[in-house]
Amino acid sequence: MLIILKQINSLFFIIFLNLFNLIIGSGQLRFQLTTFNSSEEFRIELCANEFHLRESSSKSEWGKDCKFGRAEVFVRGNGTFDDRQQSTSSKTASISLPFTHFWRQSFTLELRLWHDNELLLQKTERIFPLPVGSGWRSIYSNFNLKNKRRKLEILFGVDCLENFFGSGCDVYCKLNDLEIILDRIECNNESGLKKCKKGWKGLNCEQKILLNTKMEGNNQSNCYCINGGKCVDNKCVCPVGYWGNNCEKCIPNSKCKGFCRQRPGECSCPEGKGGQFCEKDLIFCSKNSPCQNGGICQNNAEGNYTCRCRPGYGGINCERVLNNCEEEPCYNGAKCINLFSPPGFRCLCSPSLGLFGRFL
């Protein structure tokens, strides 16, 4: 991933962001650039690019393409940032760069600072680690401008986008229509697995946990009714057109094998069912085993499937062994060792050279 800041009149800087090991996921890398006291004007152009283990030394290749998106922020002479996309002006610039790959909790940040075509600062930062949802972290860069020492602060963090969870933002979780209507189930922010909301329990979260039991005559009110149903003697009495333990099923459309929506006769299919009347079986994973090497099969709404691969494996069916040493990341003749858990690589340095480090 690559961030470039180009010149308007006198000052611009270039930030390069490169992300490790692209795999399916969905999240956003967030940045805040805090203003430094200066009367200069400059433009910030963000360019998100793919990561290359062997960094190019050719300046002409920097910012060549932006495979993951662009953004621009302007700095005015009064030291404020102007985001033209959102028509805002403030003392900080907030930038979000979405990604669609597995988050490896690390990235590379390269910074170049220019003034009147003069390179004031060039710096490379490798950020290890950056867990999802860990809040803001910061780095500082010092440079001289007009015989004065100045400091630029960059804050950064990473979050999963909607319906994606887990440490790699690679676990998809979305409630179906019935789960939304009943309001008993939610997605776990850490694992991405569905769980019962507070106050509910059971295999399908159908049992209410009574903390403060309400008494009605000699009976306890202990039922959850929807679509206008009323709780009588711990059971739902449903209005015309509805039936079921919670009045969630519809009578008028006898062909419907699912659940009613807001109007009687409309089918809302449970997970694994599809079609106009929920007559189609979409549970592919229960009848097939497409995922290899211990991968977990997950059904989707279209009747297809997605494989969640174990660390070290990739491909549609987890059939491919990931080789983190493929691009020869180690320097000075060091031997690259492919790692599976956690996924990555390790460089085995030659003792005769007296070198050490992650990439040596």
C-alpha positions in Angstrom: 0.0 0.0 0.0 1.4 3.4 -1.0 0.6 6.9 0.2 1.9 9.8 -1.9 1.8 13.5 -0.9 2.6 15.9 -3.8 3.3 19.6 -4.1 0.9 22.4 -4.7 3.1 25.4 -4.2 6.1 24.5 -2.0 5.7 21.5 0.3 4.7 17.9 -0.2 5.7 14.5 1.2 5.3 10.9 0.1 4.2 8.0 2.2 4.4 4.5 1.0 2.3 1.8 2.7 2.9 -1.8 1.7 0.8 -4.6 3.2 2.0 -8.2 3.7 0.4 -11.4 2.2 -2.9 -10.5 0.5 -5.7 -12.9 1.4 -9.5 -12.5 1.4 -10.8 -10.2 4.2 -12.4 -6.7 4.6 -11.2 -3.9 6.7 -9.7 -0.4 6.6 -6.4 1.1 7.5 -7.0 4.5 9.2 -4.6 7.4 9.4 -4.6 10.8 11.0 -2.0 13.5 10.0 -1.6 16.2 12.6 -0.7 19.6 11.4 2.7 21.2 12.1 3.0 25.0 12.4 3.8 26.2 9.0 2.5 28.9 6.6 3.3 26.6 3.6 0.6 25.0 1.5 0.7 21.4 0.2 -1.4 18.6 -1.1 -1.6 15.1 0.2 -2.4 12.4 -2.4 -3.0 8.9 -1.0 -2.2 6.0 -3.2 -2.8 2.4 -2.0 -0.6 -0.1 -3.7 0.3 -3.8 -3.3 3.2 -4.9 -1.2 6.5 -6.1 -2.7 9.0 -7.8 -0.4 11.9 -6.5 -2.4 11.6 -2.7 -2.3 12.5 -0.9 -5.5 15.3 1.6 -5.4 14.0 3.4 -8.5 12.3 6.6 -7.6 10.4 6.6 -10.9 8.4 3.5 -9.9 7.1 5.0 -6.7 3.4 5.7 -7.1 3.3 4.1 -10.5 -0.2 2.7 -9.9 -2.8 2.7 -7.1 -4.4 -0.8 -7.1 -6.2 -0.3 -3.8 -7.5 3.3 -4.3 -6.6 7.0 -4.0 -7.5 10.0 -1.8 -6.4 13.7 -1.6 -6.1 16.1 1.4 -5.0 19.7 1.1 -3.1 21.8 3.7 -3.8 25.5 3.7 -1.5 28.3 4.7 -3.1 28.6 8.1 -2.0 25.0 9.0 -5.4 23.3 8.5 -6.3 20.3 6.4 -9.0 20.5 3.8 -10.6 17.3 2.7 -12.4 18.2 -0.5 -14.2 14.8 -0.6 -16.0 15.6 2.6 -15.9 19.4 2.4 -14.3 19.7 5.9 -11.4 21.8 7.3 -9.7 20.9 10.5 -6.3 20.7 12.3 -6.0 16.9 11.5 -6.6 14.9 8.3 -8.5 11.6 8.7 -7.9 9.1 6.0 -9.4 5.6 5.5 -7.9 3.1 3.1 -10.1 0.0 2.7 -8.5 -3.4 1.9 -9.9 -6.7 0.8 -7.3 -9.2 2.0 -6.4 -11.0 5.2 -4.9 -8.5 7.7 -1.4 -9.8 8.8 -1.1 -7.3 11.6 1.9 -5.6 10.1 2.8 -3.2 7.3 5.6 -1.0 6.0 5.4 2.8 6.0 7.8 4.8 3.8 7.9 8.6 4.2 9.5 11.3 2.0 9.1 15.0 2.7 9.8 17.7 0.0 10.0 21.5 0.0 10.6 23.4 -3.2 11.7 20.2 -4.9 14.2 19.6 -2.0 14.1 16.2 -0.3 14.0 17.1 3.4 13.2 13.7 4.9 13.2 10.0 3.7 12.3 7.4 6.2 11.1 3.7 6.3 9.1 2.3 9.1 8.1 -1.4 9.5 5.1 -1.5 11.9 5.0 -4.7 14.0 2.4 -5.6 15.3 -0.9 -3.7 14.6 -3.8 -5.8 15.8 -7.4 -5.1 14.7 -9.2 -2.7 17.0 -6.2 -1.9 19.1 -6.8 1.9 18.8 -4.4 4.6 17.6 -0.7 4.2 17.5 1.7 6.9 16.4 5.1 7.6 14.9 7.0 10.9 14.7 9.3 12.2 12.1 11.6 15.3 12.6 12.9 17.5 9.8 14.3 21.0 9.2 12.3 23.6 7.4 13.7 27.2 7.0 16.4 26.6 9.7 13.7 25.4 12.2 13.4 21.9 13.6 9.8 20.6 13.0 7.9 17.4 13.9 5.3 15.5 11.9 3.0 13.1 13.7 1.2 10.2 12.0 -1.5 8.2 13.9 -2.7 4.9 12.5 -5.0 2.1 13.3 -7.0 -0.7 11.6 -10.6 -1.9 11.9 -12.8 -4.5 10.2 -15.6 -3.3 7.9 -19.2 -4.2 8.5 -20.0 -8.0 8.8 -16.3 -8.9 9.0 -14.7 -10.0 12.2 -11.6 -11.8 13.6 -8.0 -10.9 14.0 -7.6 -10.9 10.2 -11.0 -9.4 9.3 -11.6 -12.6 7.4 -14.6 -14.1 9.2 -18.0 -13.1 7.7 -21.0 -12.9 9.9 -24.4 -11.5 9.0 -27.8 -12.1 10.7 -30.7 -13.4 8.6 -34.1 -11.7 8.5 -35.6 -13.8 11.3 -32.6 -13.2 13.6 -32.9 -9.5 13.0 -36.7 -9.5 13.8 -36.3 -11.6 17.0 -33.3 -9.6 18.1 -31.8 -12.4 20.2 -28.6 -13.1 18.3 -25.5 -11.1 17.5 -22.0 -11.6 16.0 -19.1 -12.0 18.4 -16.6 -9.1 17.7 -13.6 -11.3 18.2 -14.4 -14.7 16.7 -17.2 -13.6 14.2 -19.4 -16.5 15.4 -23.0 -16.0 16.2 -23.9 -15.8 19.9 -26.9 -15.2 22.1 -27.5 -11.6 23.2 -27.7 -10.9 26.9 -30.8 -12.3 28.4 -31.1 -15.3 26.0 -29.8 -18.8 25.9 -30.3 -22.2 24.1 -29.2 -23.7 20.8 -31.1 -21.1 18.8 -31.2 -18.5 21.7 -34.9 -19.4 22.1 -34.9 -19.5 25.9 -35.3 -16.2 27.8 -33.2 -15.8 31.0 -35.5 -14.4 33.6 -33.8 -11.8 35.8 -36.8 -9.9 37.0 -39.9 -12.1 36.4 -43.1 -10.2 35.7 -46.2 -11.7 37.4 -49.6 -11.4 35.7 -52.2 -12.9 38.0 -51.0 -16.3 39.0 -48.9 -16.8 35.9 -45.4 -15.7 34.9 -45.1 -13.8 31.6 -42.3 -15.7 29.9 -42.7 -15.6 26.1 -41.5 -13.4 23.2 -44.1 -12.7 20.5 -43.7 -10.8 17.2 -46.1 -9.7 14.5 -48.7 -8.5 17.0 -48.8 -11.7 19.1 -49.7 -11.6 22.8 -48.3 -13.7 25.6 -51.0 -15.6 27.5 -50.1 -18.4 30.0 -46.5 -18.4 28.8 -47.6 -19.0 25.2 -48.0 -16.7 22.2 -51.5 -16.1 20.9 -51.1 -15.1 17.3 -53.2 -12.7 15.2 -54.9 -13.9 12.0 -52.3 -14.9 9.4 -49.5 -15.9 11.8 -48.6 -19.0 13.8 -45.6 -20.6 15.5 -44.0 -20.4 19.0 -43.3 -16.7 18.4 -45.9 -15.9 15.7 -43.1 -15.9 13.3 -44.6 -18.2 10.6 -47.3 -17.2 8.0 -50.5 -19.1 7.2 -51.8 -17.5 3.9 -48.9 -18.8 1.7 -49.1 -22.5 2.5 -46.2 -23.2 0.1 -43.8 -21.1 2.3 -41.3 -23.3 4.2 -39.7 -20.3 5.8 -40.8 -17.4 8.1 -43.1 -14.5 7.6 -41.8 -11.0 7.0 -43.6 -7.8 8.0 -46.7 -8.8 5.8 -48.4 -12.2 5.8 -47.6 -14.4 2.8 -44.1 -13.2 2.3 -41.4 -15.8 2.7 -38.1 -15.1 4.6 -35.9 -18.1 4.3 -33.8 -19.5 7.2 -30.1 -20.1 6.6 -29.5 -22.9 4.2 -32.9 -22.4 2.3 -33.7 -20.3 -0.8 -36.1 -19.8 -3.6 -39.5 -18.1 -3.7 -41.0 -20.4 -1.1 -37.7 -21.4 0.6 -38.0 -24.8 -1.2 -34.3 -24.9 -2.3 -31.7 -26.5 -0.1 -28.6 -24.2 -0.1 -26.6 -26.1 2.5 -23.8 -27.1 0.2 -21.2 -27.8 3.0 -23.4 -30.4 4.7 -23.5 -32.5 1.6 -20.0 -31.9 0.3 -16.4 -31.5 1.6 -14.7 -29.2 -0.8 -12.2 -27.7 1.6 -8.8 -29.3 1.9 -6.0 -29.3 4.5 -8.4 -28.8 7.4 -10.2 -25.8 5.9 -13.7 -25.0 7.2 -16.5 -24.8 4.7 -19.0 -21.9 5.0 -22.3 -21.6 3.0 -23.4 -18.3 1.5 -26.8 -16.9 0.4 -26.2 -17.7 -3.2 -25.9 -21.4 -2.7 -22.1 -21.4 -3.0 -19.5 -21.8 -0.4 -16.3 -20.2 1.0 -13.4 -22.1 2.6 -11.7 -20.7 5.7 -8.2 -21.9 5.4 -5.8 -22.9 8.2 -2.7 -20.7 8.5 -0.2 -21.5 5.8 -2.8 -22.6 3.2 -4.7 -20.6 0.5 -6.7 -21.0 -2.7 -10.4 -21.5 -3.3 -10.4 -24.9 -1.6 -7.3 -24.4 0.6 -5.5 -26.6 -1.8 -2.4 -24.4 -2.1 0.5 -24.3 0.4 1.5 -20.6 0.9 5.2 -20.0 0.3 6.2 -16.9 2.2 9.7 -17.3 0.8 8.7 -17.2 -2.8 9.9 -13.6 -3.3 13.2 -14.2 -1.5 12.7 -11.7 1.3 16.1 -12.4 3.0 19.2 -10.4 2.3 22.9 -11.2 2.1 22.4 -14.9 1.2 20.4 -15.8 4.3 18.2 -18.9 4.0 14.4 -18.3 4.1 12.4 -20.6 6.3 8.6 -20.8 5.6 6.5 -20.6 8.7 2.9 -21.8 9.2 1.8 -20.9 12.7 1.8 -18.0 12.9 2.2 -17.7 9.0 5.2 -15.8 7.8 8.9 -16.5 7.3 12.2 -16.4 9.2 15.7 -15.7 7.8 18.5 -18.0 8.9 21.6 -15.8 8.7 25.1 -17.1 7.8 27.3 -17.1 10.9 30.4 -16.3 8.9 29.1 -12.9 7.9 28.3 -11.7 11.4 24.9 -10.4 10.4 21.6 -10.6 12.2 18.0 -9.3 11.9 14.6 -10.3 10.4 15.6 -9.6 6.7 19.4 -10.1 6.8 
